[in-house]
Amino acid sequence: MLKNVSTIIAFTCSLSAIPASSGCSTHSGNSAIPRPVATPTPTSMAQLSLPLEAYLPSASDTAQTAALRSVIMKECMRRYGFQMTSSLGLSQVIETSTRIEKFSTSRRYGISDRAAASRYGYGMPDWTIGSARPKSLDEFSASQQTVLKGSSSNGGKVQYQGKQVPQGGCMGEAARATGVAGEGPTLAKSLQRKSFAQLAREARAQVVTAKWVLCMQAKGYHYRDSLHAGAEFAGQDGDGPVQVSQAEIKSAVATVDCIYQTNLIGVMFAVESDLQNIEIEKNAEALNKEKKQIEAQEKRLQTLTKQYGG
């Protein structure tokens, strides 16, 4: 097996234009590399938290912002005579949105929930999608779009039935009220994307990916990595009720089983944590500034939630 793993790693390195003899270099000679993170053996992604998450809005904050933005936008539309109703209260929307955000994050290194895989295959569970398809802007009337977006052909101020529409429409008003208009904290997000992009070039990540590939091959599946597993099943469900084939479920369960058998999540987490800690050390001052902005945003969200009935 070790011989096969080495062969796969060498092949992966060649695809990445990195010499196989180098073992796929882990870092670029930084003399101030923080202490390596120990490799955990998690049974769920929920047990883990990457270093940069301390400088990003929490799943709850993200869900709260989106829910409040929707509520404020609807309140704004109501002032112009448009009723946009919701069957759920604000607190229910926030709770559901938080669960969806956390579930989506749990797939950072591939699907990792065996119970979900055994029922939904590679797809998202029903509760993360909802019973109603979100309405596209194109489905709103011209009048509704005018109030929603506040746009005009010449870029001037917009009015609807004699009343001035807020800059950017009700969408703009909601964005400003929730503090998401204009420039927000972006460095931590950028560094998080960077660490994820670097992950595939790291030697330890390539070793565990190779082990996962061999585990899947032993079960009769041939995928290049856990993120591309089940690609052949994509787009089969359409817009109607989800009909998951037994073939997809079998493949998805195998994917999850091999992820935990090889401790792929634990290794990937440790490697990416090392990458992120390097960036945190390099960008400490700027990241701490963003963290203070997030703390201020949390207070704003608490005030708005009380105001709009959370």
C-alpha positions in Angstrom: 0.0 0.0 0.0 2.8 2.4 0.9 4.3 2.0 -2.6 0.9 2.8 -4.2 0.6 5.9 -1.9 4.0 7.1 -3.0 3.1 6.6 -6.7 -0.1 8.7 -6.3 1.7 11.4 -4.4 4.4 11.6 -7.1 1.7 11.8 -9.8 -0.2 14.5 -7.9 3.0 16.5 -7.4 3.7 16.4 -11.1 0.3 17.7 -11.9 0.9 20.6 -9.6 4.3 21.3 -11.3 6.0 20.5 -8.0 9.0 18.0 -8.2 8.0 14.7 -6.8 11.5 14.3 -5.3 10.8 17.3 -3.1 8.0 15.6 -1.4 5.8 18.6 -2.4 7.3 21.3 -0.2 5.2 22.2 2.8 6.2 25.8 3.4 8.3 28.5 1.7 11.2 28.8 4.2 9.6 31.1 6.8 11.9 31.3 9.8 9.1 32.2 12.2 6.8 29.3 11.7 4.4 28.8 14.6 4.4 25.5 16.5 2.7 22.8 14.4 -0.9 21.9 15.4 -1.4 18.4 16.7 -3.4 16.1 14.4 -6.8 15.4 16.0 -9.0 12.4 15.3 -12.5 13.9 15.1 -15.7 12.1 14.6 -17.4 15.3 13.2 -16.3 18.6 11.7 -18.4 20.3 14.4 -15.6 19.4 16.9 -13.1 21.5 15.0 -12.5 25.3 14.6 -9.8 26.6 12.3 -7.6 29.5 13.7 -8.9 32.1 11.3 -12.5 31.5 12.5 -11.6 33.7 15.5 -11.4 36.6 13.1 -14.6 35.9 11.2 -18.3 36.3 12.0 -19.7 33.2 13.6 -22.2 31.0 11.8 -24.8 32.5 14.1 -23.8 36.1 13.3 -23.8 35.3 9.5 -27.3 33.8 9.8 -28.5 36.6 12.0 -27.3 39.2 9.5 -29.0 37.5 6.6 -32.3 37.1 8.5 -32.3 40.7 9.7 -31.5 41.9 6.2 -34.5 40.0 4.9 -36.8 41.3 7.6 -35.7 45.0 7.2 -36.1 44.7 3.4 -39.7 43.4 3.8 -40.5 46.2 6.2 -39.1 48.7 3.7 -41.2 47.2 0.9 -44.3 47.4 3.1 -43.9 51.2 3.3 -44.4 51.3 -0.5 -47.5 49.0 -0.4 -45.8 45.7 -1.2 -46.5 42.7 1.1 -43.7 40.2 1.4 -44.8 37.7 4.0 -42.9 35.0 5.9 -44.3 32.1 7.8 -41.4 32.0 10.3 -40.5 34.5 13.0 -37.1 36.1 13.1 -35.7 33.9 15.8 -36.8 30.7 13.9 -35.2 32.0 10.7 -31.9 32.7 12.6 -31.9 29.3 14.2 -32.5 27.5 10.9 -30.0 29.6 9.0 -27.4 28.9 11.7 -27.9 25.2 11.3 -27.6 25.5 7.5 -24.4 27.6 7.8 -22.8 25.0 10.2 -23.8 22.1 8.0 -22.3 23.7 4.9 -19.1 24.4 6.8 -18.9 20.7 7.7 -18.2 19.9 4.1 -15.0 21.9 3.9 -13.0 18.7 3.2 -15.8 16.7 1.7 -19.1 15.3 3.0 -18.6 14.1 6.5 -22.1 13.3 7.9 -22.8 9.6 7.5 -26.4 9.9 8.5 -27.0 12.6 5.9 -25.1 10.6 3.3 -27.2 7.5 4.0 -30.4 9.4 3.2 -29.5 12.2 0.8 -26.3 10.9 -0.8 -24.1 13.8 -1.8 -27.0 16.3 -1.8 -28.0 18.7 0.9 -30.7 17.6 3.4 -34.3 18.8 2.9 -34.2 21.1 5.9 -31.3 23.1 4.5 -33.2 23.8 1.3 -36.7 24.5 2.5 -40.0 23.8 0.8 -40.1 26.9 -1.4 -37.6 28.0 -4.0 -36.2 31.5 -3.3 -37.8 34.1 -5.6 -35.5 35.5 -8.3 -35.4 39.3 -8.8 -36.6 38.7 -12.4 -39.8 37.3 -11.0 -40.7 40.6 -9.3 -42.8 43.2 -11.2 -41.1 46.3 -12.6 -42.6 48.4 -9.8 -41.3 46.0 -7.1 -37.8 45.9 -8.7 -37.7 49.7 -8.7 -38.4 49.8 -4.9 -36.2 46.8 -4.2 -33.1 48.0 -6.1 -33.7 51.7 -6.4 -32.1 51.8 -9.8 -32.8 54.3 -12.6 -31.6 54.5 -16.1 -29.6 57.7 -15.5 -28.4 56.8 -12.1 -30.4 59.6 -10.4 -32.7 59.5 -7.4 -35.7 57.2 -7.7 -39.3 57.8 -6.7 -42.3 55.4 -6.5 -45.8 56.9 -6.4 -44.4 60.2 -5.2 -42.2 58.8 -2.4 -38.5 58.8 -2.7 -36.9 55.3 -2.7 -33.8 54.8 -0.5 -30.4 54.7 -2.1 -29.9 51.2 -3.4 -33.6 50.6 -2.8 -34.9 48.5 0.1 -32.0 46.1 -0.5 -29.6 49.0 0.1 -31.5 50.2 3.2 -31.4 46.7 4.7 -27.7 46.3 3.9 -26.8 49.6 5.6 -29.0 48.8 8.6 -27.2 45.5 9.2 -23.8 46.9 8.6 -23.0 44.9 5.5 -23.0 47.7 3.0 -19.7 48.8 1.5 -16.4 47.5 2.8 -16.5 44.9 5.5 -13.9 42.7 7.2 -12.3 40.9 4.2 -8.7 40.0 5.2 -9.6 37.0 7.3 -11.9 35.7 4.5 -9.1 36.2 1.9 -6.6 34.4 4.1 -9.0 31.5 4.7 -9.5 31.1 0.9 -5.7 31.2 0.5 -5.1 28.5 3.1 -7.7 26.2 1.4 -6.1 26.8 -2.0 -2.6 26.0 -0.6 -3.9 22.8 1.1 -3.7 20.6 -2.0 0.0 21.4 -2.4 1.0 20.3 1.1 2.7 17.0 1.5 0.7 15.7 4.5 -2.5 16.6 2.7 -1.4 14.7 -0.4 -0.5 11.7 1.6 -3.9 11.4 3.4 -5.7 12.1 0.1 -3.7 9.3 -1.5 -4.8 7.0 1.3 -8.4 8.1 0.9 -8.2 7.4 -2.9 -6.9 3.8 -2.2 -9.6 3.3 0.4 -12.2 4.2 -2.2 -10.6 2.1 -4.9 -10.9 -0.9 -2.6 -14.6 -0.2 -2.5 -14.8 0.1 -6.3 -14.8 3.9 -6.6 -12.3 6.0 -8.5 -12.3 9.6 -7.5 -9.2 11.9 -7.5 -10.1 13.4 -4.0 -12.9 13.7 -1.5 -14.1 17.0 -2.9 -14.7 15.5 -6.3 -16.4 12.4 -5.0 -19.9 11.8 -6.5 -19.4 14.3 -9.4 -21.3 11.9 -11.6 -24.4 12.3 -9.5 -24.5 16.1 -9.7 -27.6 17.7 -11.2 -29.6 14.6 -11.3 -32.3 15.8 -8.9 -33.6 18.7 -10.9 -36.1 21.2 -9.4 -38.7 18.6 -8.3 -38.7 16.4 -5.2 -35.3 14.9 -4.4 -35.0 11.3 -5.6 -31.6 9.9 -4.5 -30.5 6.7 -6.1 -29.2 3.8 -4.1 -26.0 4.0 -6.2 -25.5 7.6 -5.0 -26.2 6.7 -1.4 -23.8 3.8 -1.5 -21.0 6.0 -3.0 -21.6 8.8 -0.5 -21.5 6.5 2.5 -18.3 4.9 1.2 -16.9 8.5 0.8 -17.6 9.3 4.4 -16.4 6.0 5.7 -13.1 6.4 4.0 -12.8 10.0 5.2 -12.9 8.7 8.8 -10.9 5.5 8.2 -8.0 7.6 6.9 -8.6 10.5 9.4 -8.7 12.8 6.4 -10.5 15.5 8.3 -8.0 15.5 11.2 -5.0 15.7 8.9 -6.5 18.4 6.6 -7.5 20.4 9.7 -4.0 20.2 11.2 -2.3 21.2 7.9 -4.6 24.0 7.2 -4.3 25.2 10.8 -0.6 25.4 10.4 -1.0 27.5 7.2 -3.5 29.8 8.9 -1.3 30.3 12.0 1.5 31.5 9.8 -0.8 34.0 8.1 -2.2 35.1 11.5 1.4 35.8 12.8 2.1 37.8 9.6 -1.1 39.8 9.7 -1.8 40.1 13.4 -2.4 43.9 13.6 -4.8 44.0 10.6 -6.7 40.9 11.8 -7.1 42.2 15.3 -8.6 45.4 13.8 -11.1 43.3 11.9 -11.9 41.3 15.0 -12.9 44.5 16.8 -15.2 45.4 13.8 -16.9 42.0 14.2 -17.4 42.6 17.9 -19.0 45.9 17.2 -21.2 44.2 14.5 -22.4 41.6 17.1 -23.7 44.4 19.3 -25.4 46.0 16.4 -27.1 42.7 15.5 -28.3 42.2 19.1 -29.9 45.6 19.1 -31.6 45.0 15.7 -32.8 41.6 16.7 -34.6 43.1 19.8 -36.0 45.9 17.6 -37.5 43.5 15.0 -38.8 40.9 17.4 -36.1 38.2 17.6 
